[in-house]
Amino acid sequence: LHSNADKGDGTVKYVLTGDGAGTLFLIDEKSGDIHATKRLDREEKAMYTLHAKVLDRNTNAELEPDTEFNIKIHDINDNAPRFEKEVFYASVPEMSEVGTSVVTVTATDADDQTYGNSAKLVYSILQGQPYFSVDSENGTIKTALPGMDREVKEHYQVVIQAKDMAGQMGGLSGTTTVSITLSDVNDSPPRFANHSFRVTTVESTEIGGAIGRIKADDPDVGHNAEMEYSIVGGHDTFNIITDQATQEGVIIIKKALDYESKRDYDFRVEVKNTYLDARFIHGVQFKDYATVKVTVEDVDEPPVFARNPYIIEVHEDTAAGSFVGVVLARDPDADNKPVKYVSQNMDPTQAGNNFLGFYGSELILTKEIRVWNISFTS
């Protein structure tokens, strides 16, 4: 600073007040030269307002009014671009068209946006090609390849760089990593790995009981992999339902089985996706078929009487050892094994004493009885 009142004889004194006076800025009270005491950072404070006084060194009288002046810090490119996060996470549907936006990642530069190119950023992709590209001006990541299939590759690591000085040589740069996941779409139909299944069950299985499970494979996930099974044309003996937890087809019995009547069944099962995506159903059949063969195994069933109950009338004075009637039973199993008869009825008037016995299938009176119209259950 220099005042017109300063004749160069040392009678003028310069005094500085305001932002940073005496700390950041010092003035030579004789010459009026102002000096900075340390390096100044524009990003910390871009402008300082100071006031200068010109005093008579002997009397401290002001020789002219205060002068206000501003010190503006000129920007240099001393700040590199910075992203908000070191890692960003994003997803995009598989099979997306080329140019589909995934996510926008932007960096900031603390240098002066209005001066030169110190804060003018250019974005580029360092890792992730040829699958993805980035808009050089705004940092928007887009798909760059058609037909990216989640079932082939699901996760991608993309490295984006932001460089200042409009990307020119000597500019500063910063990077970030973007973890991109392909989300699932229903582009894969269910398929049976094996188109023939064999199930074995016993004839005594209760109605509604499950006798076996079959499974189709669908590489999709979530609701895109949900399936439903059905018997083609229906079936009077069997049904199939879908286990929603495992996506298996559960075969259940609708009607009682009888080994002696029918031992083998076969039917055709259809599987299809519950939800379809109209973009992918053209030219692809989103269903598959398999044959199920059911074999019924024999169970040792108890003999069956021709009648139940039998009612036999015997005179009260019939002698012991007399023939009183015949009962008939048969083995329902295919082997038709011989039947053995045993009397377990008791005389109701004489607890603990058997009064009927068997000779083959013939009933024999074992002792004299005293009651009429005795009946027993076969």
C-alpha positions as CSV (number, residue, x, y, z in Angstrom):
1,L,0.0,0.0,0.0
2,H,1.2,3.5,-0.5
3,S,-0.4,6.8,0.5
4,N,0.0,10.1,-1.3
5,A,0.8,11.5,2.1
6,D,3.9,9.3,2.3
7,K,6.9,11.6,1.3
8,G,9.4,8.8,2.0
9,D,10.8,10.6,5.1
10,G,9.6,7.9,7.5
11,T,6.9,10.1,9.1
12,V,4.0,7.9,7.8
13,K,2.9,4.7,9.5
14,Y,0.8,2.0,7.9
15,V,-1.6,-0.1,10.0
16,L,-3.6,-3.1,8.8
17,T,-6.9,-4.4,10.3
18,G,-9.6,-7.0,9.3
19,D,-9.7,-10.7,8.3
20,G,-6.4,-12.3,9.2
21,A,-4.5,-9.1,9.9
22,G,-1.6,-9.7,12.2
23,T,-1.8,-13.5,11.8
24,L,-2.2,-14.4,8.1
25,F,-1.2,-11.0,6.8
26,L,1.4,-8.6,8.0
27,I,2.1,-5.1,6.8
28,D,5.4,-3.3,6.8
29,E,4.5,-0.2,8.7
30,K,7.1,1.9,6.9
31,S,6.7,0.7,3.3
32,G,3.1,-0.5,3.3
33,D,4.1,-3.9,1.8
34,I,1.7,-6.7,2.7
35,H,3.0,-10.3,3.2
36,A,1.3,-13.6,3.8
37,T,2.6,-15.5,6.8
38,K,1.8,-19.0,5.4
39,R,0.4,-20.7,2.4
40,L,-3.3,-19.8,1.8
41,D,-5.9,-22.3,0.8
42,R,-8.7,-21.0,-1.4
43,E,-10.9,-24.0,-0.4
44,E,-10.6,-22.9,3.2
45,K,-11.3,-19.2,2.5
46,A,-11.5,-17.7,-0.9
47,M,-11.5,-13.9,0.0
48,Y,-10.3,-11.7,2.9
49,T,-11.5,-8.2,3.5
50,L,-8.9,-5.9,5.1
51,H,-8.7,-2.2,6.1
52,A,-5.6,0.0,5.9
53,K,-4.9,3.1,7.9
54,V,-2.3,5.7,7.2
55,L,-1.1,7.4,10.5
56,D,1.3,10.1,11.4
57,R,4.0,8.2,13.2
58,N,4.6,11.0,15.7
59,T,1.0,12.0,16.6
60,N,-0.9,8.8,15.4
61,A,-3.3,11.1,13.6
62,E,-5.0,9.6,10.5
63,L,-3.6,11.2,7.4
64,E,-6.5,9.9,5.2
65,P,-9.7,7.8,5.6
66,D,-9.6,4.1,6.0
67,T,-9.2,2.1,2.8
68,E,-11.0,-1.2,2.4
69,F,-9.6,-3.8,0.0
70,N,-10.1,-7.5,-0.7
71,I,-7.5,-10.2,-1.1
72,K,-8.9,-12.9,-3.4
73,I,-7.1,-16.2,-3.4
74,H,-6.4,-17.4,-6.9
75,D,-7.3,-21.1,-7.5
76,I,-4.8,-23.7,-8.4
77,N,-5.5,-27.4,-9.1
78,D,-4.6,-28.8,-5.7
79,N,-7.6,-31.0,-5.1
80,A,-8.4,-34.3,-6.7
81,P,-11.9,-35.4,-7.4
82,R,-13.6,-37.4,-4.7
83,F,-16.5,-39.8,-4.8
84,E,-19.0,-40.0,-1.9
85,K,-18.3,-43.7,-1.4
86,E,-15.5,-46.0,-2.0
87,V,-17.9,-48.7,-3.1
88,F,-21.4,-48.3,-4.7
89,Y,-23.9,-51.1,-5.1
90,A,-26.4,-51.3,-7.9
91,S,-28.4,-53.8,-9.9
92,V,-29.9,-54.1,-13.4
93,P,-32.2,-56.8,-14.9
94,E,-30.5,-59.4,-16.9
95,M,-31.1,-59.4,-20.6
96,S,-31.5,-55.6,-20.5
97,E,-31.1,-53.7,-23.8
98,V,-27.8,-52.0,-24.6
99,G,-27.8,-48.5,-23.1
100,T,-29.9,-49.3,-20.1
101,S,-29.0,-47.0,-17.2
102,V,-27.7,-48.8,-14.1
103,V,-26.6,-46.1,-11.7
104,T,-25.1,-42.6,-11.7
105,V,-21.9,-42.0,-9.6
106,T,-20.7,-38.4,-9.4
107,A,-17.5,-37.0,-7.8
108,T,-16.9,-33.5,-6.4
109,D,-13.9,-31.3,-6.8
110,A,-13.1,-28.7,-4.2
111,D,-11.4,-26.5,-6.7
112,D,-13.0,-23.4,-8.2
113,Q,-15.9,-24.4,-10.4
114,T,-15.9,-21.0,-12.2
115,Y,-12.3,-20.6,-12.9
116,G,-10.4,-22.7,-15.5
117,N,-10.6,-26.4,-15.7
118,S,-9.5,-27.3,-12.2
119,A,-12.9,-28.7,-11.3
120,K,-14.1,-29.7,-14.8
121,L,-14.5,-33.5,-14.5
122,V,-14.5,-36.3,-17.1
123,Y,-15.6,-39.8,-16.2
124,S,-14.1,-43.0,-17.7
125,I,-14.3,-46.7,-17.0
126,L,-11.1,-48.5,-15.9
127,Q,-12.6,-51.9,-15.2
128,G,-15.9,-53.5,-16.4
129,Q,-15.6,-53.4,-20.1
130,P,-17.0,-54.6,-22.4
131,Y,-20.1,-55.2,-20.2
132,F,-20.6,-51.6,-19.1
133,S,-19.9,-48.1,-20.2
134,V,-20.0,-44.7,-18.5
135,D,-21.2,-41.3,-19.7
136,S,-18.1,-39.1,-19.6
137,E,-20.0,-36.0,-18.6
138,N,-22.4,-37.1,-15.8
139,G,-21.0,-40.5,-14.6
140,T,-24.1,-42.6,-15.6
141,I,-23.2,-46.3,-16.0
142,K,-25.0,-48.1,-18.7
143,T,-25.1,-51.6,-20.1
144,A,-22.9,-52.1,-23.1
145,L,-23.5,-55.8,-24.1
146,P,-26.8,-57.4,-25.2
147,G,-28.0,-60.7,-23.6
148,M,-26.2,-60.5,-20.3
149,D,-27.4,-63.7,-18.6
150,R,-27.6,-63.9,-14.8
151,E,-27.4,-67.7,-14.9
152,V,-24.0,-67.4,-16.6
153,K,-22.5,-64.5,-14.6
154,E,-24.3,-62.6,-11.8
155,H,-21.9,-60.2,-10.3
156,Y,-19.6,-57.5,-11.9
157,Q,-17.0,-55.2,-10.4
158,V,-16.8,-51.8,-12.3
159,V,-14.1,-49.2,-11.5
160,I,-15.0,-45.6,-12.5
161,Q,-12.5,-42.8,-12.7
162,A,-13.2,-39.0,-12.4
163,K,-10.4,-36.8,-13.7
164,D,-10.2,-33.0,-13.5
165,M,-8.7,-30.5,-15.9
166,A,-11.3,-31.8,-18.4
167,G,-9.4,-35.1,-18.6
168,Q,-6.2,-33.4,-19.8
169,M,-2.7,-34.7,-19.0
170,G,-1.6,-33.6,-15.6
171,G,-5.1,-33.5,-14.1
172,L,-5.8,-35.1,-10.8
173,S,-8.1,-38.1,-10.5
174,G,-10.2,-40.2,-8.1
175,T,-11.8,-43.6,-8.4
176,T,-14.7,-45.6,-7.0
177,T,-15.8,-49.2,-7.4
178,V,-19.4,-50.1,-8.4
179,S,-20.6,-53.6,-7.5
180,I,-23.3,-54.5,-10.1
181,T,-25.6,-57.4,-9.7
182,L,-27.8,-58.7,-12.5
183,S,-31.3,-59.2,-11.1
184,D,-33.3,-62.2,-12.3
185,V,-36.0,-62.2,-15.0
186,N,-38.0,-65.3,-16.0
187,D,-36.0,-66.2,-19.1
188,S,-35.5,-69.9,-18.2
189,P,-38.3,-72.5,-18.4
190,P,-38.5,-75.4,-16.0
191,R,-37.1,-78.6,-17.2
192,F,-37.0,-82.2,-16.0
193,A,-33.4,-83.6,-15.9
194,N,-35.0,-87.0,-16.0
195,H,-38.2,-87.5,-18.0
196,S,-39.1,-90.8,-16.3
197,F,-39.7,-91.4,-12.6
198,R,-40.5,-94.6,-10.8
199,V,-42.4,-94.6,-7.5
200,T,-43.1,-97.6,-5.2
201,T,-45.7,-97.6,-2.5
202,V,-47.6,-100.2,-0.4
203,E,-51.3,-100.9,-0.8
204,S,-52.1,-99.9,2.7
205,T,-51.2,-96.2,2.2
206,E,-54.0,-94.0,3.4
207,I,-56.0,-91.8,1.1
208,G,-54.3,-88.3,1.0
209,G,-50.9,-89.8,1.8
210,A,-47.8,-88.8,-0.2
211,I,-46.1,-91.6,-2.0
212,G,-43.2,-89.8,-3.8
213,R,-41.8,-86.5,-5.1
214,I,-40.5,-85.4,-8.4
215,K,-38.5,-82.3,-9.2
216,A,-38.0,-80.1,-12.2
217,D,-35.1,-77.6,-12.4
218,D,-35.4,-73.9,-13.1
219,P,-32.2,-71.8,-13.0
220,D,-34.2,-68.6,-12.2
221,V,-34.7,-67.5,-8.6
222,G,-37.6,-66.2,-6.5
223,H,-41.0,-66.1,-7.9
224,N,-39.5,-66.6,-11.4
225,A,-38.6,-70.1,-10.4
226,E,-42.0,-71.0,-8.9
227,M,-43.6,-74.0,-10.6
228,E,-46.9,-75.9,-10.6
229,Y,-47.3,-79.6,-11.4
230,S,-50.4,-81.3,-12.8
231,I,-51.3,-84.8,-14.1
232,V,-52.1,-84.5,-17.8
233,G,-55.8,-85.3,-18.3
234,G,-56.2,-85.9,-14.5
235,H,-56.2,-89.3,-12.8
236,D,-58.8,-91.1,-10.7
237,T,-56.3,-92.7,-8.3
238,F,-53.5,-90.1,-8.0
239,N,-53.1,-86.4,-7.8
240,I,-50.0,-84.2,-7.7
241,I,-49.6,-81.0,-5.7
242,T,-46.7,-78.5,-5.5
243,D,-44.6,-78.1,-2.4
244,Q,-44.2,-74.3,-2.3
245,A,-41.1,-74.5,-0.1
246,T,-39.1,-76.9,-2.3
247,Q,-40.9,-76.5,-5.6
248,E,-41.3,-80.3,-5.8
249,G,-44.2,-82.2,-7.1
250,V,-45.8,-84.3,-4.4
251,I,-47.8,-87.4,-5.6
252,I,-50.7,-88.2,-3.3
253,I,-53.4,-90.9,-3.3
254,K,-57.0,-90.1,-4.1
255,K,-58.4,-93.6,-3.9
256,A,-57.5,-96.7,-1.9
257,L,-54.9,-99.0,-3.5
258,D,-55.4,-102.8,-3.9
259,Y,-52.4,-104.9,-4.9
260,E,-54.7,-107.8,-5.8
261,S,-56.7,-105.6,-8.2
262,K,-54.0,-103.4,-9.9
263,R,-50.3,-103.3,-9.3
264,D,-48.9,-100.8,-11.8
265,Y,-50.0,-97.4,-12.9
266,D,-48.4,-94.8,-15.2
267,F,-49.4,-91.3,-16.0
268,R,-47.9,-88.1,-17.5
269,V,-47.0,-85.0,-15.4
270,E,-46.8,-81.5,-16.7
271,V,-44.7,-78.7,-15.0
272,K,-44.9,-75.0,-15.9
273,N,-43.9,-71.7,-14.4
274,T,-46.5,-69.9,-12.3
275,Y,-45.4,-66.5,-13.5
276,L,-44.5,-65.8,-17.1
277,D,-42.6,-62.8,-18.7
278,A,-44.1,-61.9,-22.0
279,R,-40.7,-60.8,-23.3
280,F,-39.3,-64.3,-23.3
281,I,-42.1,-66.7,-24.1
282,H,-41.9,-66.3,-27.8
283,G,-40.5,-69.4,-29.4
284,V,-39.8,-71.1,-26.1
285,Q,-42.1,-73.6,-24.4
286,F,-42.2,-72.7,-20.7
287,K,-43.4,-76.2,-19.7
288,D,-42.0,-79.7,-19.7
289,Y,-43.3,-83.3,-19.3
290,A,-42.3,-86.5,-17.5
291,T,-43.8,-90.0,-17.1
292,V,-44.4,-91.4,-13.7
293,K,-44.7,-95.1,-13.1
294,V,-46.2,-96.3,-9.7
295,T,-45.7,-99.8,-8.5
296,V,-48.0,-101.0,-5.7
297,E,-46.5,-103.5,-3.2
298,D,-48.5,-106.2,-1.3
299,V,-49.2,-106.0,2.4
300,D,-50.1,-109.0,4.5
301,E,-53.8,-108.4,5.1
302,P,-55.9,-110.3,7.7
303,P,-58.4,-113.0,6.7
304,V,-61.8,-111.9,5.6
305,F,-65.0,-113.7,6.8
306,A,-67.7,-114.4,4.3
307,R,-70.2,-112.9,6.9
308,N,-69.9,-110.9,10.0
309,P,-71.5,-111.6,12.4
310,Y,-72.5,-115.2,12.3
311,I,-75.7,-116.2,14.3
312,I,-76.1,-119.8,15.2
313,E,-79.0,-121.2,17.2
314,V,-78.3,-124.3,19.3
315,H,-80.7,-126.2,21.6
316,E,-79.9,-125.9,25.2
317,D,-79.6,-129.6,25.7
318,T,-77.2,-130.2,22.8
319,A,-74.4,-132.5,23.9
320,A,-70.8,-131.5,24.1
321,G,-68.9,-132.3,20.9
322,S,-71.9,-131.8,18.7
323,F,-71.5,-130.0,15.3
324,V,-73.3,-126.7,15.4
325,G,-72.3,-124.8,12.2
326,V,-69.6,-123.7,9.8
327,V,-67.9,-120.3,9.3
328,L,-65.8,-119.4,6.2
329,A,-62.9,-117.0,5.8
330,R,-60.4,-116.4,3.1
331,D,-57.0,-114.7,2.7
332,P,-57.4,-111.6,0.5
333,D,-53.7,-111.6,-0.4
334,A,-52.5,-112.9,-3.7
335,D,-50.8,-115.9,-2.0
336,N,-54.1,-117.0,-0.6
337,K,-52.5,-118.7,2.4
338,P,-54.5,-121.2,4.5
339,V,-56.7,-119.8,7.3
340,K,-56.6,-121.0,10.9
341,Y,-59.7,-120.7,13.1
342,V,-59.6,-120.0,16.8
343,S,-62.5,-119.4,19.1
344,Q,-62.2,-116.5,21.5
345,N,-65.8,-116.1,22.6
346,M,-66.7,-116.8,26.2
347,D,-69.9,-118.2,27.8
348,P,-71.6,-115.0,29.2
349,T,-73.1,-117.0,32.0
350,Q,-69.9,-118.8,32.9
351,A,-67.0,-116.3,32.7
352,G,-63.7,-117.9,31.9
353,N,-65.1,-121.1,30.3
354,N,-64.9,-121.6,26.5
355,F,-68.0,-123.3,25.0
356,L,-67.1,-123.3,21.3
357,G,-64.2,-124.9,19.5
358,F,-63.1,-125.4,15.9
359,Y,-62.4,-128.5,13.9
360,G,-61.1,-126.9,10.7
361,S,-63.8,-124.4,9.9
362,E,-66.5,-126.4,11.7
363,L,-67.8,-125.2,15.0
364,I,-68.0,-127.8,17.8
365,L,-69.8,-127.4,21.0
366,T,-67.3,-128.0,23.8
367,K,-69.7,-128.2,26.7
368,E,-73.4,-128.1,27.4
369,I,-74.9,-124.6,27.2
370,R,-77.8,-123.1,29.0
371,V,-78.8,-120.1,26.9
372,W,-80.6,-119.6,23.5
373,N,-79.5,-117.7,20.3
374,I,-75.8,-117.2,21.2
375,S,-74.0,-115.1,18.6
376,F,-70.3,-114.3,18.0
377,T,-68.4,-112.0,15.7
378,S,-66.1,-113.6,13.2
